[in-house]
């Protein structure tokens, strides 16, 4: 990263490329960078994992609702 920082102007540059080190290491080791938002197969989407046959858990009533019968 030293050469990249030097290209940007060294210590006097408006950017600090040290924050790119973890992403560059992840890309080199795993082949994936956390700052990549799109993949070849589409966008990354996270969801809760549960069995299809498992019903949604019942909504919990608050202690105030239990106390006042709501």
N, CA, C and O atoms as a Tripos MOL2 file, in Angstrom:
@<TRIPOS>MOLECULE
protein
  280   279    70     0     0
PROTEIN
NO_CHARGES

@<TRIPOS>ATOM
      1 N           0.8050   -1.1890    0.0000 N.3       1 UNK1
      2 CA          0.0000    0.0000    0.0000 C.3       1 UNK1
      3 C           0.8530    1.2610    0.0000 C.2       1 UNK1
      4 O           0.3430    2.3390   -0.3060 O.2       1 UNK1
      5 N           2.1190    1.1620    0.3290 N.am      2 UNK2
      6 CA          2.9900    2.3230    0.3800 C.3       2 UNK2
      7 C           3.1290    2.9990   -0.9750 C.2       2 UNK2
      8 O           3.1460    4.2280   -1.0540 O.2       2 UNK2
      9 N           3.2280    2.2190   -2.0330 N.am      3 UNK3
     10 CA          3.3730    2.7910   -3.3670 C.3       3 UNK3
     11 C           2.0930    3.5160   -3.7770 C.2       3 UNK3
     12 O           2.1540    4.5790   -4.3950 O.2       3 UNK3
     13 N           0.9480    2.9540   -3.4420 N.am      4 UNK4
     14 CA         -0.3230    3.6050   -3.7750 C.3       4 UNK4
     15 C          -0.4610    4.9310   -3.0320 C.2       4 UNK4
     16 O          -0.9130    5.9250   -3.6010 O.2       4 UNK4
     17 N          -0.0680    4.9410   -1.7580 N.am      5 UNK5
     18 CA         -0.1450    6.1680   -0.9740 C.3       5 UNK5
     19 C           0.8150    7.2150   -1.5320 C.2       5 UNK5
     20 O           0.4910    8.4020   -1.5820 O.2       5 UNK5
     21 N           2.0150    6.7600   -1.9550 N.am      6 UNK6
     22 CA          2.9890    7.6830   -2.5360 C.3       6 UNK6
     23 C           2.4620    8.2990   -3.8300 C.2       6 UNK6
     24 O           2.7100    9.4750   -4.0990 O.2       6 UNK6
     25 N           1.7340    7.5130   -4.6390 N.am      7 UNK7
     26 CA          1.1500    8.0280   -5.8720 C.3       7 UNK7
     27 C           0.1160    9.1130   -5.5920 C.2       7 UNK7
     28 O          -0.0480   10.0430   -6.3820 O.2       7 UNK7
     29 N          -0.5730    8.9910   -4.4750 N.am      8 UNK8
     30 CA         -1.6070    9.9670   -4.1210 C.3       8 UNK8
     31 C          -1.0290   11.2330   -3.4990 C.2       8 UNK8
     32 O          -1.7570   12.2050   -3.2960 O.2       8 UNK8
     33 N           0.2570   11.2380   -3.1960 N.am      9 UNK9
     34 CA          0.8740   12.4300   -2.6190 C.3       9 UNK9
     35 C           1.5340   12.1860   -1.2800 C.2       9 UNK9
     36 O           1.9430   13.1330   -0.6080 O.2       9 UNK9
     37 N           1.6440   10.9250   -0.8810 N.am     10 UNK10
     38 CA          2.3280   10.5800    0.3640 C.3      10 UNK10
     39 C           1.5890   11.0720    1.5930 C.2      10 UNK10
     40 O           0.3620   11.0050    1.6620 O.2      10 UNK10
     41 N           2.3500   11.5700    2.5680 N.am     11 UNK11
     42 CA          1.7520   12.0310    3.8270 C.3      11 UNK11
     43 C           0.9170   13.2940    3.6490 C.2      11 UNK11
     44 O           0.0630   13.5950    4.4830 O.2      11 UNK11
     45 N           1.1520   14.0200    2.5910 N.am     12 UNK12
     46 CA          0.4230   15.2670    2.3460 C.3      12 UNK12
     47 C          -0.8630   15.0500    1.5480 C.2      12 UNK12
     48 O          -1.5780   16.0100    1.2620 O.2      12 UNK12
     49 N          -1.1620   13.8170    1.1900 N.am     13 UNK13
     50 CA         -2.3410   13.5250    0.3590 C.3      13 UNK13
     51 C          -3.6330   13.7210    1.1500 C.2      13 UNK13
     52 O          -3.6400   13.6460    2.3790 O.2      13 UNK13
     53 N          -4.7160   13.9720    0.4320 N.am     14 UNK14
     54 CA         -6.0360   14.1210    1.0550 C.3      14 UNK14
     55 C          -6.6660   12.7690    1.3860 C.2      14 UNK14
     56 O          -7.6760   12.7150    2.0880 O.2      14 UNK14
     57 N          -6.0890   11.6930    0.8940 N.am     15 UNK15
     58 CA         -6.6140   10.3530    1.1540 C.3      15 UNK15
     59 C          -5.6280    9.5700    2.0110 C.2      15 UNK15
     60 O          -4.4280    9.8440    2.0190 O.2      15 UNK15
     61 N          -6.1660    8.5880    2.7340 N.am     16 UNK16
     62 CA         -5.3230    7.7110    3.5410 C.3      16 UNK16
     63 C          -5.6880    6.2820    3.1710 C.2      16 UNK16
     64 O          -6.7390    5.7850    3.5770 O.2      16 UNK16
     65 N          -4.8470    5.6310    2.4190 N.am     17 UNK17
     66 CA         -5.1640    4.3080    1.8970 C.3      17 UNK17
     67 C          -4.9350    3.1860    2.9020 C.2      17 UNK17
     68 O          -5.0930    2.0160    2.5520 O.2      17 UNK17
     69 N          -4.5700    3.5080    4.1350 N.am     18 UNK18
     70 CA         -4.3900    2.4640    5.1410 C.3      18 UNK18
     71 C          -5.7270    1.7800    5.4490 C.2      18 UNK18
     72 O          -5.7450    0.6250    5.8740 O.2      18 UNK18
     73 N          -6.8400    2.4840    5.2390 N.am     19 UNK19
     74 CA         -8.1520    1.8910    5.4880 C.3      19 UNK19
     75 C          -8.5210    0.8560    4.4360 C.2      19 UNK19
     76 O          -9.4700    0.0970    4.6330 O.2      19 UNK19
     77 N          -7.8030    0.8060    3.3330 N.am     20 UNK20
     78 CA         -8.0660   -0.1730    2.2840 C.3      20 UNK20
     79 C          -7.3280   -1.4890    2.5320 C.2      20 UNK20
     80 O          -7.5670   -2.4710    1.8290 O.2      20 UNK20
     81 N          -6.4420   -1.5180    3.5170 N.am     21 UNK21
     82 CA         -5.6300   -2.7110    3.7800 C.3      21 UNK21
     83 C          -6.4920   -3.9350    4.1250 C.2      21 UNK21
     84 O          -6.2700   -4.9940    3.5380 O.2      21 UNK21
     85 N          -7.4750   -3.8440    5.0560 N.am     22 UNK22
     86 CA         -8.2850   -5.0410    5.3560 C.3      22 UNK22
     87 C          -9.0490   -5.5700    4.1480 C.2      22 UNK22
     88 O          -9.1520   -6.7830    3.9660 O.2      22 UNK22
     89 N          -9.5850   -4.6750    3.3190 N.am     23 UNK23
     90 CA        -10.3080   -5.1230    2.1340 C.3      23 UNK23
     91 C          -9.3630   -5.7830    1.1380 C.2      23 UNK23
     92 O          -9.7140   -6.7890    0.5200 O.2      23 UNK23
     93 N          -8.1760   -5.2260    0.9810 N.am     24 UNK24
     94 CA         -7.2030   -5.8120    0.0580 C.3      24 UNK24
     95 C          -6.7460   -7.1820    0.5480 C.2      24 UNK24
     96 O          -6.5840   -8.1040   -0.2520 O.2      24 UNK24
     97 N          -6.5370   -7.3240    1.8590 N.am     25 UNK25
     98 CA         -6.1370   -8.6290    2.4170 C.3      25 UNK25
     99 C          -7.2390   -9.6620    2.2360 C.2      25 UNK25
    100 O          -6.9710  -10.8110    1.8840 O.2      25 UNK25
    101 N          -8.4810   -9.2470    2.4770 N.am     26 UNK26
    102 CA         -9.6000  -10.1660    2.2980 C.3      26 UNK26
    103 C          -9.7020  -10.6140    0.8450 C.2      26 UNK26
    104 O          -9.9540  -11.7860    0.5670 O.2      26 UNK26
    105 N          -9.5060   -9.6820   -0.0740 N.am     27 UNK27
    106 CA         -9.5460  -10.0320   -1.4910 C.3      27 UNK27
    107 C          -8.4320  -10.9720   -1.8820 C.2      27 UNK27
    108 O          -8.6340  -11.8700   -2.7000 O.2      27 UNK27
    109 N          -7.2470  -10.7770   -1.3040 N.am     28 UNK28
    110 CA         -6.1110  -11.6320   -1.6360 C.3      28 UNK28
    111 C          -6.2580  -13.0220   -1.0270 C.2      28 UNK28
    112 O          -5.8910  -14.0150   -1.6550 O.2      28 UNK28
    113 N          -6.7900  -13.1020    0.1880 N.am     29 UNK29
    114 CA         -6.8790  -14.3880    0.8910 C.3      29 UNK29
    115 C          -8.1270  -15.1670    0.4720 C.2      29 UNK29
    116 O          -8.0420  -16.3560    0.1620 O.2      29 UNK29
    117 N          -9.2810  -14.5030    0.4630 N.am     30 UNK30
    118 CA        -10.5630  -15.1820    0.2300 C.3      30 UNK30
    119 C         -11.0960  -15.0290   -1.1840 C.2      30 UNK30
    120 O         -11.9520  -15.8030   -1.6140 O.2      30 UNK30
    121 N         -10.5980  -14.0390   -1.9080 N.am     31 UNK31
    122 CA        -11.1380  -13.7800   -3.2240 C.3      31 UNK31
    123 C         -12.4040  -12.9470   -3.1920 C.2      31 UNK31
    124 O         -13.0840  -12.8270   -4.2110 O.2      31 UNK31
    125 N         -12.7410  -12.3620   -2.0360 N.am     32 UNK32
    126 CA        -13.9300  -11.5290   -1.8870 C.3      32 UNK32
    127 C         -13.5660  -10.3270   -1.0430 C.2      32 UNK32
    128 O         -12.8750  -10.4550   -0.0330 O.2      32 UNK32
    129 N         -14.0270   -9.1680   -1.4530 N.am     33 UNK33
    130 CA        -13.7770   -7.9430   -0.7020 C.3      33 UNK33
    131 C         -15.0800   -7.4660   -0.0760 C.2      33 UNK33
    132 O         -16.1080   -7.4480   -0.7540 O.2      33 UNK33
    133 N         -15.0700   -7.0820    1.1900 N.am     34 UNK34
    134 CA        -16.3000   -6.6250    1.8460 C.3      34 UNK34
    135 C         -16.9110   -5.3900    1.2080 C.2      34 UNK34
    136 O         -18.1070   -5.1430    1.3610 O.2      34 UNK34
    137 N         -16.1100   -4.6150    0.4970 N.am     35 UNK35
    138 CA        -16.6540   -3.4140   -0.1200 C.3      35 UNK35
    139 C         -17.2460   -3.6790   -1.5070 C.2      35 UNK35
    140 O         -17.6450   -2.7430   -2.2000 O.2      35 UNK35
    141 N         -17.3050   -4.9450   -1.9100 N.am     36 UNK36
    142 CA        -17.9410   -5.3140   -3.1750 C.3      36 UNK36
    143 C         -19.4220   -5.5410   -2.8980 C.2      36 UNK36
    144 O         -19.7700   -6.4110   -2.0990 O.2      36 UNK36
    145 N         -20.2930   -4.7810   -3.5390 N.am     37 UNK37
    146 CA        -21.7140   -4.9390   -3.2640 C.3      37 UNK37
    147 C         -22.4320   -5.7960   -4.2920 C.2      37 UNK37
    148 O         -23.5800   -6.1840   -4.0740 O.2      37 UNK37
    149 N         -21.7890   -6.0940   -5.3950 N.am     38 UNK38
    150 CA        -22.4110   -6.9550   -6.4080 C.3      38 UNK38
    151 C         -21.4710   -8.0950   -6.7580 C.2      38 UNK38
    152 O         -20.2560   -7.9150   -6.8440 O.2      38 UNK38
    153 N         -22.0340   -9.2360   -6.9510 N.am     39 UNK39
    154 CA        -21.2930  -10.4220   -7.3590 C.3      39 UNK39
    155 C         -21.7560  -10.8060   -8.7630 C.2      39 UNK39
    156 O         -22.7080  -10.2240   -9.2830 O.2      39 UNK39
    157 N         -21.0930  -11.7770   -9.3740 N.am     40 UNK40
    158 CA        -21.4890  -12.2540  -10.6940 C.3      40 UNK40
    159 C         -22.9010  -12.8390  -10.6830 C.2      40 UNK40
    160 O         -23.6190  -12.7680  -11.6800 O.2      40 UNK40
    161 N         -23.2910  -13.4170   -9.5450 N.am     41 UNK41
    162 CA        -24.5860  -14.0750   -9.4480 C.3      41 UNK41
    163 C         -25.6640  -13.1480   -8.9010 C.2      41 UNK41
    164 O         -26.7890  -13.6000   -8.6880 O.2      41 UNK41
    165 N         -25.3710  -11.8770   -8.6670 N.am     42 UNK42
    166 CA        -26.3730  -10.9260   -8.1850 C.3      42 UNK42
    167 C         -25.9180  -10.2240   -6.9230 C.2      42 UNK42
    168 O         -24.7610  -10.3360   -6.5170 O.2      42 UNK42
    169 N         -26.8350   -9.5030   -6.3110 N.am     43 UNK43
    170 CA        -26.5120   -8.7720   -5.0970 C.3      43 UNK43
    171 C         -26.5860   -9.6890   -3.8930 C.2      43 UNK43
    172 O         -27.3410  -10.6610   -3.8800 O.2      43 UNK43
    173 N         -25.8010   -9.3730   -2.8920 N.am     44 UNK44
    174 CA        -25.8050  -10.1440   -1.6550 C.3      44 UNK44
    175 C         -27.0240   -9.7290   -0.8430 C.2      44 UNK44
    176 O         -27.2480   -8.5390   -0.6210 O.2      44 UNK44
    177 N         -27.8030  -10.6940   -0.4040 N.am     45 UNK45
    178 CA        -28.9770  -10.4290    0.4260 C.3      45 UNK45
    179 C         -28.9190  -11.3480    1.6360 C.2      45 UNK45
    180 O         -28.6930  -12.5510    1.5060 O.2      45 UNK45
    181 N         -29.1210  -10.7830    2.7900 N.am     46 UNK46
    182 CA        -29.1000  -11.5630    4.0140 C.3      46 UNK46
    183 C         -30.5280  -11.7590    4.5000 C.2      46 UNK46
    184 O         -31.3650  -10.8630    4.3830 O.2      46 UNK46
    185 N         -30.7930  -12.9200    5.0380 N.am     47 UNK47
    186 CA        -32.1180  -13.1940    5.5670 C.3      47 UNK47
    187 C         -31.9970  -14.1290    6.7560 C.2      47 UNK47
    188 O         -30.9360  -14.6990    7.0110 O.2      47 UNK47
    189 N         -33.0920  -14.2770    7.4750 N.am     48 UNK48
    190 CA        -33.1060  -15.1640    8.6320 C.3      48 UNK48
    191 C         -33.3250  -16.5890    8.1440 C.2      48 UNK48
    192 O         -34.2020  -16.8330    7.3150 O.2      48 UNK48
    193 N         -32.5470  -17.5180    8.6440 N.am     49 UNK49
    194 CA        -32.6530  -18.9080    8.2390 C.3      49 UNK49
    195 C         -33.6280  -19.6340    9.1550 C.2      49 UNK49
    196 O         -33.4810  -19.6050   10.3770 O.2      49 UNK49
    197 N         -34.6220  -20.2840    8.5630 N.am     50 UNK50
    198 CA        -35.5620  -21.1090    9.3210 C.3      50 UNK50
    199 C         -36.1280  -22.1730    8.3950 C.2      50 UNK50
    200 O         -36.0510  -22.0550    7.1720 O.2      50 UNK50
    201 N         -36.6920  -23.2040    8.9870 N.am     51 UNK51
    202 CA        -37.3030  -24.2580    8.1900 C.3      51 UNK51
    203 C         -38.5760  -23.7250    7.5430 C.2      51 UNK51
    204 O         -39.2790  -22.8960    8.1200 O.2      51 UNK51
    205 N         -38.8600  -24.2070    6.3470 N.am     52 UNK52
    206 CA        -40.0690  -23.7660    5.6480 C.3      52 UNK52
    207 C         -41.3050  -24.2040    6.4110 C.2      52 UNK52
    208 O         -42.2830  -23.4590    6.4790 O.2      52 UNK52
    209 N         -41.2800  -25.3910    6.9830 N.am     53 UNK53
    210 CA        -42.4450  -25.9020    7.7010 C.3      53 UNK53
    211 C         -42.5960  -25.2510    9.0790 C.2      53 UNK53
    212 O         -43.6330  -25.4110    9.7220 O.2      53 UNK53
    213 N         -41.6040  -24.5390    9.5270 N.am     54 UNK54
    214 CA        -41.6500  -23.9050   10.8440 C.3      54 UNK54
    215 C         -42.4820  -22.6220   10.7590 C.2      54 UNK54
    216 O         -42.1840  -21.7510    9.9420 O.2      54 UNK54
    217 N         -43.5120  -22.4960   11.5860 N.am     55 UNK55
    218 CA        -44.3200  -21.2680   11.5390 C.3      55 UNK55
    219 C         -43.5420  -20.0940   12.1500 C.2      55 UNK55
    220 O         -42.5750  -20.2860   12.8880 O.2      55 UNK55
    221 N         -43.9760  -18.9150   11.8320 N.am     56 UNK56
    222 CA        -43.3650  -17.7410   12.4320 C.3      56 UNK56
    223 C         -43.6260  -17.7700   13.9290 C.2      56 UNK56
    224 O         -44.7050  -18.1760   14.3600 O.2      56 UNK56
    225 N         -42.6660  -17.3500   14.7140 N.am     57 UNK57
    226 CA        -42.8820  -17.3560   16.1600 C.3      57 UNK57
    227 C         -43.9790  -16.3620   16.5380 C.2      57 UNK57
    228 O         -44.1110  -15.3100   15.9120 O.2      57 UNK57
    229 N         -44.7640  -16.6970   17.5600 N.am     58 UNK58
    230 CA        -45.8280  -15.7610   17.9590 C.3      58 UNK58
    231 C         -45.2190  -14.4750   18.5010 C.2      58 UNK58
    232 O         -44.1450  -14.4770   19.1030 O.2      58 UNK58
    233 N         -45.9230  -13.3960   18.2750 N.am     59 UNK59
    234 CA        -45.4440  -12.1080   18.7730 C.3      59 UNK59
    235 C         -45.5240  -12.1100   20.2940 C.2      59 UNK59
    236 O         -46.5300  -12.5280   20.8680 O.2      59 UNK59
    237 N         -44.4890  -11.6530   20.9280 N.am     60 UNK60
    238 CA        -44.4740  -11.6070   22.3960 C.3      60 UNK60
    239 C         -45.1940  -10.3510   22.8680 C.2      60 UNK60
    240 O         -45.0090   -9.2620   22.3240 O.2      60 UNK60
    241 N         -46.0100  -10.5310   23.8840 N.am     61 UNK61
    242 CA        -46.6890   -9.3910   24.4770 C.3      61 UNK61
    243 C         -45.7610   -8.7600   25.5010 C.2      61 UNK61
    244 O         -45.0470   -9.4540   26.2250 O.2      61 UNK61
    245 N         -45.7810   -7.4600   25.5500 N.am     62 UNK62
    246 CA        -44.9410   -6.7690   26.5240 C.3      62 UNK62
    247 C         -45.5080   -6.9660   27.9230 C.2      62 UNK62
    248 O         -46.6620   -7.3640   28.0780 O.2      62 UNK62
    249 N         -44.7120   -6.6930   28.9210 N.am     63 UNK63
    250 CA        -45.1910   -6.8620   30.2910 C.3      63 UNK63
    251 C         -46.2710   -5.8340   30.6100 C.2      63 UNK63
    252 O         -47.1210   -6.0710   31.4690 O.2      63 UNK63
    253 N         -46.2420   -4.6870   29.9190 N.am     64 UNK64
    254 CA        -47.3180   -3.7080   30.1200 C.3      64 UNK64
    255 C         -48.6320   -4.2280   29.5640 C.2      64 UNK64
    256 O         -49.6810   -4.0500   30.1830 O.2      64 UNK64
    257 N         -48.5880   -4.8690   28.4010 N.am     65 UNK65
    258 CA        -49.8030   -5.4330   27.8070 C.3      65 UNK65
    259 C         -50.3360   -6.5530   28.6860 C.2      65 UNK65
    260 O         -51.5500   -6.6900   28.8410 O.2      65 UNK65
    261 N         -49.4670   -7.3400   29.2530 N.am     66 UNK66
    262 CA        -49.9070   -8.3990   30.1510 C.3      66 UNK66
    263 C         -50.5470   -7.8090   31.4140 C.2      66 UNK66
    264 O         -51.5480   -8.3190   31.9180 O.2      66 UNK66
    265 N         -49.9470   -6.7280   31.9080 N.am     67 UNK67
    266 CA        -50.4260   -6.1100   33.1410 C.3      67 UNK67
    267 C         -51.7830   -5.4450   32.9470 C.2      67 UNK67
    268 O         -52.6580   -5.5430   33.8070 O.2      67 UNK67
    269 N         -51.9570   -4.7600   31.8000 N.am     68 UNK68
    270 CA        -53.2020   -4.0220   31.5840 C.3      68 UNK68
    271 C         -54.1760   -4.7570   30.6810 C.2      68 UNK68
    272 O         -55.2230   -4.2120   30.3340 O.2      68 UNK68
    273 N         -53.8510   -5.9890   30.2930 N.am     69 UNK69
    274 CA        -54.7600   -6.8100   29.5070 C.3      69 UNK69
    275 C         -54.8680   -6.3950   28.0460 C.2      69 UNK69
    276 O         -55.9010   -6.6120   27.4130 O.2      69 UNK69
    277 N         -53.8230   -5.8080   27.5150 N.am     70 UNK70
    278 CA        -53.8630   -5.3350   26.1320 C.3      70 UNK70
    279 C         -53.3870   -6.3460   25.1400 C.2      70 UNK70
    280 O         -53.3700   -6.0730   23.9400 O.2      70 UNK70
@<TRIPOS>BOND
     1     1     2 1
     2     2     3 1
     3     3     4 2
     4     3     5 am
     5     5     6 1
     6     6     7 1
     7     7     8 2
     8     7     9 am
     9     9    10 1
    10    10    11 1
    11    11    12 2
    12    11    13 am
    13    13    14 1
    14    14    15 1
    15    15    16 2
    16    15    17 am
    17    17    18 1
    18    18    19 1
    19    19    20 2
    20    19    21 am
    21    21    22 1
    22    22    23 1
    23    23    24 2
    24    23    25 am
    25    25    26 1
    26    26    27 1
    27    27    28 2
    28    27    29 am
    29    29    30 1
    30    30    31 1
    31    31    32 2
    32    31    33 am
    33    33    34 1
    34    34    35 1
    35    35    36 2
    36    35    37 am
    37    37    38 1
    38    38    39 1
    39    39    40 2
    40    39    41 am
    41    41    42 1
    42    42    43 1
    43    43    44 2
    44    43    45 am
    45    45    46 1
    46    46    47 1
    47    47    48 2
    48    47    49 am
    49    49    50 1
    50    50    51 1
    51    51    52 2
    52    51    53 am
    53    53    54 1
    54    54    55 1
    55    55    56 2
    56    55    57 am
    57    57    58 1
    58    58    59 1
    59    59    60 2
    60    59    61 am
    61    61    62 1
    62    62    63 1
    63    63    64 2
    64    63    65 am
    65    65    66 1
    66    66    67 1
    67    67    68 2
    68    67    69 am
    69    69    70 1
    70    70    71 1
    71    71    72 2
    72    71    73 am
    73    73    74 1
    74    74    75 1
    75    75    76 2
    76    75    77 am
    77    77    78 1
    78    78    79 1
    79    79    80 2
    80    79    81 am
    81    81    82 1
    82    82    83 1
    83    83    84 2
    84    83    85 am
    85    85    86 1
    86    86    87 1
    87    87    88 2
    88    87    89 am
    89    89    90 1
    90    90    91 1
    91    91    92 2
    92    91    93 am
    93    93    94 1
    94    94    95 1
    95    95    96 2
    96    95    97 am
    97    97    98 1
    98    98    99 1
    99    99   100 2
   100    99   101 am
   101   101   102 1
   102   102   103 1
   103   103   104 2
   104   103   105 am
   105   105   106 1
   106   106   107 1
   107   107   108 2
   108   107   109 am
   109   109   110 1
   110   110   111 1
   111   111   112 2
   112   111   113 am
   113   113   114 1
   114   114   115 1
   115   115   116 2
   116   115   117 am
   117   117   118 1
   118   118   119 1
   119   119   120 2
   120   119   121 am
   121   121   122 1
   122   122   123 1
   123   123   124 2
   124   123   125 am
   125   125   126 1
   126   126   127 1
   127   127   128 2
   128   127   129 am
   129   129   130 1
   130   130   131 1
   131   131   132 2
   132   131   133 am
   133   133   134 1
   134   134   135 1
   135   135   136 2
   136   135   137 am
   137   137   138 1
   138   138   139 1
   139   139   140 2
   140   139   141 am
   141   141   142 1
   142   142   143 1
   143   143   144 2
   144   143   145 am
   145   145   146 1
   146   146   147 1
   147   147   148 2
   148   147   149 am
   149   149   150 1
   150   150   151 1
   151   151   152 2
   152   151   153 am
   153   153   154 1
   154   154   155 1
   155   155   156 2
   156   155   157 am
   157   157   158 1
   158   158   159 1
   159   159   160 2
   160   159   161 am
   161   161   162 1
   162   162   163 1
   163   163   164 2
   164   163   165 am
   165   165   166 1
   166   166   167 1
   167   167   168 2
   168   167   169 am
   169   169   170 1
   170   170   171 1
   171   171   172 2
   172   171   173 am
   173   173   174 1
   174   174   175 1
   175   175   176 2
   176   175   177 am
   177   177   178 1
   178   178   179 1
   179   179   180 2
   180   179   181 am
   181   181   182 1
   182   182   183 1
   183   183   184 2
   184   183   185 am
   185   185   186 1
   186   186   187 1
   187   187   188 2
   188   187   189 am
   189   189   190 1
   190   190   191 1
   191   191   192 2
   192   191   193 am
   193   193   194 1
   194   194   195 1
   195   195   196 2
   196   195   197 am
   197   197   198 1
   198   198   199 1
   199   199   200 2
   200   199   201 am
   201   201   202 1
   202   202   203 1
   203   203   204 2
   204   203   205 am
   205   205   206 1
   206   206   207 1
   207   207   208 2
   208   207   209 am
   209   209   210 1
   210   210   211 1
   211   211   212 2
   212   211   213 am
   213   213   214 1
   214   214   215 1
   215   215   216 2
   216   215   217 am
   217   217   218 1
   218   218   219 1
   219   219   220 2
   220   219   221 am
   221   221   222 1
   222   222   223 1
   223   223   224 2
   224   223   225 am
   225   225   226 1
   226   226   227 1
   227   227   228 2
   228   227   229 am
   229   229   230 1
   230   230   231 1
   231   231   232 2
   232   231   233 am
   233   233   234 1
   234   234   235 1
   235   235   236 2
   236   235   237 am
   237   237   238 1
   238   238   239 1
   239   239   240 2
   240   239   241 am
   241   241   242 1
   242   242   243 1
   243   243   244 2
   244   243   245 am
   245   245   246 1
   246   246   247 1
   247   247   248 2
   248   247   249 am
   249   249   250 1
   250   250   251 1
   251   251   252 2
   252   251   253 am
   253   253   254 1
   254   254   255 1
   255   255   256 2
   256   255   257 am
   257   257   258 1
   258   258   259 1
   259   259   260 2
   260   259   261 am
   261   261   262 1
   262   262   263 1
   263   263   264 2
   264   263   265 am
   265   265   266 1
   266   266   267 1
   267   267   268 2
   268   267   269 am
   269   269   270 1
   270   270   271 1
   271   271   272 2
   272   271   273 am
   273   273   274 1
   274   274   275 1
   275   275   276 2
   276   275   277 am
   277   277   278 1
   278   278   279 1
   279   279   280 2
@<TRIPOS>SUBSTRUCTURE
     1 UNK1         2 RESIDUE 1 A UNK
     2 UNK2         6 RESIDUE 1 A UNK
     3 UNK3        10 RESIDUE 1 A UNK
     4 UNK4        14 RESIDUE 1 A UNK
     5 UNK5        18 RESIDUE 1 A UNK
     6 UNK6        22 RESIDUE 1 A UNK
     7 UNK7        26 RESIDUE 1 A UNK
     8 UNK8        30 RESIDUE 1 A UNK
     9 UNK9        34 RESIDUE 1 A UNK
    10 UNK10       38 RESIDUE 1 A UNK
    11 UNK11       42 RESIDUE 1 A UNK
    12 UNK12       46 RESIDUE 1 A UNK
    13 UNK13       50 RESIDUE 1 A UNK
    14 UNK14       54 RESIDUE 1 A UNK
    15 UNK15       58 RESIDUE 1 A UNK
    16 UNK16       62 RESIDUE 1 A UNK
    17 UNK17       66 RESIDUE 1 A UNK
    18 UNK18       70 RESIDUE 1 A UNK
    19 UNK19       74 RESIDUE 1 A UNK
    20 UNK20       78 RESIDUE 1 A UNK
    21 UNK21       82 RESIDUE 1 A UNK
    22 UNK22       86 RESIDUE 1 A UNK
    23 UNK23       90 RESIDUE 1 A UNK
    24 UNK24       94 RESIDUE 1 A UNK
    25 UNK25       98 RESIDUE 1 A UNK
    26 UNK26      102 RESIDUE 1 A UNK
    27 UNK27      106 RESIDUE 1 A UNK
    28 UNK28      110 RESIDUE 1 A UNK
    29 UNK29      114 RESIDUE 1 A UNK
    30 UNK30      118 RESIDUE 1 A UNK
    31 UNK31      122 RESIDUE 1 A UNK
    32 UNK32      126 RESIDUE 1 A UNK
    33 UNK33      130 RESIDUE 1 A UNK
    34 UNK34      134 RESIDUE 1 A UNK
    35 UNK35      138 RESIDUE 1 A UNK
    36 UNK36      142 RESIDUE 1 A UNK
    37 UNK37      146 RESIDUE 1 A UNK
    38 UNK38      150 RESIDUE 1 A UNK
    39 UNK39      154 RESIDUE 1 A UNK
    40 UNK40      158 RESIDUE 1 A UNK
    41 UNK41      162 RESIDUE 1 A UNK
    42 UNK42      166 RESIDUE 1 A UNK
    43 UNK43      170 RESIDUE 1 A UNK
    44 UNK44      174 RESIDUE 1 A UNK
    45 UNK45      178 RESIDUE 1 A UNK
    46 UNK46      182 RESIDUE 1 A UNK
    47 UNK47      186 RESIDUE 1 A UNK
    48 UNK48      190 RESIDUE 1 A UNK
    49 UNK49      194 RESIDUE 1 A UNK
    50 UNK50      198 RESIDUE 1 A UNK
    51 UNK51      202 RESIDUE 1 A UNK
    52 UNK52      206 RESIDUE 1 A UNK
    53 UNK53      210 RESIDUE 1 A UNK
    54 UNK54      214 RESIDUE 1 A UNK
    55 UNK55      218 RESIDUE 1 A UNK
    56 UNK56      222 RESIDUE 1 A UNK
    57 UNK57      226 RESIDUE 1 A UNK
    58 UNK58      230 RESIDUE 1 A UNK
    59 UNK59      234 RESIDUE 1 A UNK
    60 UNK60      238 RESIDUE 1 A UNK
    61 UNK61      242 RESIDUE 1 A UNK
    62 UNK62      246 RESIDUE 1 A UNK
    63 UNK63      250 RESIDUE 1 A UNK
    64 UNK64      254 RESIDUE 1 A UNK
    65 UNK65      258 RESIDUE 1 A UNK
    66 UNK66      262 RESIDUE 1 A UNK
    67 UNK67      266 RESIDUE 1 A UNK
    68 UNK68      270 RESIDUE 1 A UNK
    69 UNK69      274 RESIDUE 1 A UNK
    70 UNK70      278 RESIDUE 1 A UNK
